[in-house]
Amino acid sequence: MSDTPDPLRSLFHQAGQDGVRRARPAPVAYVAERGRRTHRRRLAVAVAGLCLVAGTGGAAALTLLPQAPAPAPPAVVPSPAPPVPLPQDRSPSQGPTEGPSPGWTSPPPTTDGSTPPDAPTTRPPTPTRTTPGAA
């Protein structure tokens, strides 16, 4: 290296000495205010992150919970049951009658597919009830 004085180097050296002389520490109030501002900013970011996580977790939990399916409508609208005719051996004044019992049978259809209106129907014998102790 050469020993010749460099004017740019001497200017940088002089500016550095001037900066050391003028440098002063920042006031304590200013440093404390910067710290409080940074703390508030970090706290706001943390709260926003927690809200985001809680909202996302709640939405995920709602989608993962089993949901009851909506009731399906019937495939066919049910038609009303036809009225049951009274048997010929009872009169309407004897009280309500029950529908046909499972033992009722209808006569066989004729050759044209219809049932003759005066065909008799058969019914199994009805069992008799006995009460114990009755003589």
Residue frames relative to the residue before (quaternion, step in Angstrom):
aa qw qx qy qz dx dy dz
M 1.0000 0.0000 0.0000 0.0000 0.00 0.00 0.00
S 0.4415 -0.6990 0.4946 0.2680 3.47 -1.10 0.56
D 0.4370 -0.7026 0.5044 0.2469 3.53 -1.16 0.60
T 0.4255 0.6950 -0.4834 0.3198 3.56 1.13 0.16
P 0.4865 -0.6695 0.4684 0.3091 3.56 -0.91 0.83
D 0.2639 -0.7497 0.5930 0.1294 3.53 -0.99 1.00
P 0.4075 -0.7404 0.4646 0.2645 3.63 -0.56 1.05
L 0.6427 0.5234 -0.3389 0.4451 3.66 0.98 -0.68
R 0.6394 0.5247 -0.3234 0.4596 3.55 1.03 -0.78
S 0.6673 0.4903 -0.3097 0.4673 3.57 0.91 -0.80
L 0.6288 0.5243 -0.3373 0.4646 3.62 1.07 -0.63
F 0.6471 0.4969 -0.3197 0.4817 3.62 0.97 -0.76
H 0.6450 0.5172 -0.3202 0.4626 3.57 0.98 -0.81
Q 0.6617 0.4990 -0.2974 0.4741 3.58 0.97 -0.81
A 0.6479 0.5038 -0.3209 0.4728 3.65 0.99 -0.77
G 0.6348 0.5285 -0.3352 0.4532 3.61 1.00 -0.68
Q 0.6566 0.4957 -0.3131 0.4744 3.58 0.97 -0.83
D 0.6385 0.5180 -0.3276 0.4655 3.57 1.03 -0.73
G 0.6548 0.5165 -0.3113 0.4555 3.61 1.01 -0.74
V 0.6282 0.5241 -0.3366 0.4662 3.58 1.03 -0.72
R 0.6598 0.5156 -0.3090 0.4509 3.57 0.99 -0.77
R 0.7419 0.4174 -0.2268 0.4732 3.59 0.95 -0.81
A 0.5325 0.6504 -0.4125 0.3513 3.61 1.15 -0.36
R 0.0114 0.7706 -0.6362 0.0367 3.52 -0.99 0.97
P 0.5092 -0.6260 0.4666 0.3621 3.59 -1.03 0.57
A 0.5592 -0.6028 0.4528 0.3450 3.56 -1.20 0.62
P 0.5729 -0.5886 0.4287 0.3763 3.60 -1.09 0.62
V 0.6042 -0.5910 0.4032 0.3508 3.56 -1.14 0.72
A 0.6318 0.5432 -0.3419 0.4345 3.63 0.94 -0.78
Y 0.6489 0.5207 -0.3115 0.4591 3.56 1.02 -0.84
V 0.6629 0.4964 -0.2993 0.4739 3.58 0.95 -0.90
A 0.6558 0.5080 -0.3134 0.4623 3.62 0.97 -0.84
E 0.6457 0.5146 -0.3241 0.4618 3.59 0.98 -0.80
R 0.6334 0.5141 -0.3345 0.4718 3.61 0.97 -0.74
G 0.6460 0.5214 -0.3142 0.4605 3.60 1.00 -0.80
R 0.6610 0.4978 -0.3100 0.4681 3.59 0.97 -0.86
R 0.6397 0.5287 -0.3193 0.4574 3.56 0.99 -0.84
T 0.6551 0.5026 -0.3036 0.4755 3.58 0.96 -0.85
H 0.6450 0.5233 -0.3165 0.4582 3.56 1.00 -0.85
R 0.6571 0.5047 -0.3117 0.4651 3.61 0.92 -0.87
R 0.6476 0.5237 -0.3153 0.4548 3.57 0.98 -0.84
R 0.6659 0.4912 -0.3005 0.4743 3.59 0.93 -0.88
L 0.6453 0.5203 -0.3169 0.4610 3.58 1.00 -0.82
A 0.6498 0.5086 -0.3185 0.4666 3.61 0.96 -0.82
V 0.6466 0.5030 -0.3236 0.4734 3.60 0.97 -0.77
A 0.6495 0.5133 -0.3199 0.4608 3.61 0.99 -0.81
V 0.6600 0.4933 -0.3129 0.4723 3.63 0.93 -0.86
A 0.6479 0.5049 -0.3249 0.4687 3.61 0.93 -0.81
G 0.6430 0.5162 -0.3205 0.4663 3.59 1.01 -0.76
L 0.6506 0.5071 -0.3160 0.4687 3.59 0.98 -0.82
C 0.6448 0.5095 -0.3240 0.4687 3.59 0.97 -0.80
L 0.6460 0.5171 -0.3156 0.4645 3.56 0.98 -0.81
V 0.6693 0.4862 -0.3000 0.4751 3.59 0.92 -0.88
A 0.6634 0.4982 -0.3123 0.4628 3.60 0.93 -0.86
G 0.6638 0.4994 -0.3102 0.4623 3.60 0.93 -0.81
T 0.6621 0.4914 -0.3038 0.4773 3.57 0.95 -0.83
G 0.6561 0.5054 -0.3097 0.4671 3.58 0.98 -0.82
G 0.6466 0.5127 -0.3197 0.4656 3.59 1.00 -0.78
A 0.6577 0.4964 -0.3107 0.4738 3.56 0.96 -0.83
A 0.6465 0.5038 -0.3224 0.4735 3.59 0.99 -0.77
A 0.6480 0.5134 -0.3264 0.4583 3.59 0.97 -0.79
L 0.6508 0.5133 -0.3232 0.4566 3.61 0.98 -0.76
T 0.6846 0.4644 -0.3045 0.4722 3.58 0.98 -0.72
L 0.6921 0.4754 -0.2888 0.4600 3.61 1.08 -0.55
L 0.5448 0.6098 -0.4117 0.4022 3.61 1.18 -0.36
P 0.4845 -0.6511 0.4778 0.3363 3.60 -0.99 0.70
Q 0.1817 -0.7827 0.5900 0.0791 3.53 -0.91 0.94
A 0.4707 -0.6653 0.5005 0.2920 3.56 -1.00 0.83
P 0.4156 -0.7071 0.5006 0.2769 3.60 -0.80 0.91
A 0.5681 -0.5832 0.4571 0.3581 3.53 -1.18 0.55
P 0.5175 -0.6427 0.4477 0.3445 3.60 -0.95 0.74
A 0.3869 -0.7266 0.5236 0.2193 3.53 -0.94 0.94
P 0.4557 -0.6665 0.5031 0.3081 3.60 -0.95 0.76
P 0.6046 -0.5586 0.3996 0.4033 3.61 -1.13 0.43
A 0.5578 -0.6225 0.4353 0.3344 3.53 -1.11 0.69
V 0.7795 0.1092 -0.0434 0.6153 3.58 1.06 -0.77
V 0.4464 -0.6661 0.5217 0.2913 3.54 -0.97 0.81
P 0.3949 -0.7345 0.4870 0.2596 3.62 -0.62 1.04
S 0.3393 -0.7236 0.5632 0.2099 3.55 -1.06 0.82
P 0.5779 -0.5887 0.4147 0.3841 3.59 -1.07 0.54
A 0.5329 -0.6276 0.4651 0.3253 3.57 -1.13 0.70
P 0.4879 -0.6554 0.4741 0.3280 3.62 -0.97 0.75
P 0.5518 -0.6140 0.4347 0.3598 3.60 -1.05 0.62
V 0.3978 -0.7069 0.5375 0.2302 3.53 -1.12 0.76
P 0.3591 -0.7416 0.5148 0.2368 3.64 -0.68 1.00
L 0.5219 -0.6251 0.4829 0.3219 3.56 -1.20 0.60
P 0.4956 -0.6241 0.4912 0.3515 3.60 -1.04 0.66
Q 0.6026 -0.6079 0.3957 0.3329 3.56 -1.18 0.64
D 0.6852 0.5060 -0.2989 0.4302 3.61 1.08 -0.63
R 0.6935 0.4101 -0.2874 0.5180 3.65 1.20 -0.02
S 0.3145 -0.7224 0.5775 0.2140 3.51 -1.14 0.60
P 0.6213 -0.5662 0.3730 0.3928 3.65 -1.10 0.47
S 0.6257 0.5601 -0.3555 0.4104 3.61 1.12 -0.43
Q 0.5657 0.6194 -0.3904 0.3793 3.62 1.19 -0.21
G 0.6521 -0.5144 0.3199 0.4559 3.62 1.15 -0.01
P 0.7075 -0.4502 0.3096 0.4482 3.56 -1.26 0.04
T 0.2792 -0.7454 0.5827 0.1641 3.51 -1.14 0.64
E 0.4452 -0.6602 0.5306 0.2905 3.49 -1.23 0.44
G 0.6189 -0.5398 0.4147 0.3919 3.53 -1.26 0.36
P 0.6997 -0.4480 0.3169 0.4575 3.59 -1.22 0.13
S 0.4249 -0.6973 0.5160 0.2587 3.52 -0.99 0.83
P 0.6544 -0.5330 0.3459 0.4100 3.59 -1.15 0.38
G 0.6319 0.5671 -0.3403 0.4041 3.59 1.16 -0.38
W 0.5048 0.6525 -0.4341 0.3620 3.61 1.19 -0.23
T 0.0582 -0.7793 0.6229 0.0351 3.53 -1.02 0.81
S 0.3375 -0.7278 0.5575 0.2135 3.55 -1.12 0.59
P 0.5846 -0.5900 0.4126 0.3740 3.58 -1.12 0.50
P 0.5933 -0.5700 0.4101 0.3935 3.59 -1.13 0.45
P 0.5284 -0.6379 0.4471 0.3375 3.57 -1.04 0.68
T 0.5316 -0.6141 0.4801 0.3315 3.51 -1.25 0.46
T 0.7258 -0.4438 0.2963 0.4341 3.55 -1.28 0.06
D 0.6939 0.4493 -0.2966 0.4781 3.59 1.07 -0.54
G 0.6189 -0.5893 0.3318 0.3995 3.63 1.25 0.13
S 0.6423 0.5104 -0.3403 0.4596 3.61 1.20 -0.05
T 0.4044 -0.6816 0.5497 0.2642 3.57 -1.25 0.38
P 0.4442 -0.6833 0.4891 0.3108 3.61 -0.81 0.86
P 0.5117 -0.6891 0.4171 0.2989 3.61 -0.86 0.89
D 0.7359 0.4052 -0.2521 0.4804 3.63 1.03 -0.55
A 0.3891 0.7269 -0.4864 0.2892 3.62 1.20 0.28
P 0.4098 -0.7148 0.5017 0.2635 3.63 -0.88 0.86
T 0.3004 -0.7210 0.5908 0.2024 3.51 -1.21 0.50
T 0.3162 -0.7491 0.5511 0.1872 3.56 -1.11 0.59
R 0.0820 -0.7825 0.6166 0.0279 3.51 -1.14 0.59
P 0.4867 -0.6596 0.4726 0.3237 3.60 -0.97 0.77
P 0.6002 -0.5663 0.4036 0.3951 3.59 -1.15 0.49
T 0.4125 -0.7061 0.5190 0.2487 3.54 -1.08 0.74
P 0.4223 -0.7031 0.4978 0.2820 3.59 -0.85 0.87
T 0.3692 -0.7145 0.5499 0.2254 3.57 -1.17 0.67
R 0.3265 -0.7409 0.5563 0.1869 3.53 -1.04 0.80
T 0.1272 -0.7693 0.6210 0.0799 3.52 -1.06 0.80
T 0.2821 -0.7509 0.5702 0.1771 3.52 -0.97 0.77
P 0.4706 -0.6805 0.4701 0.3073 3.57 -0.87 0.88
G 0.7751 0.3286 -0.2605 0.4727 3.56 -1.04 0.79
A 0.6030 0.5305 -0.3791 0.4595 3.60 1.18 -0.14
A 0.1047 -0.8213 0.5597 0.0350 3.59 -0.87 0.93
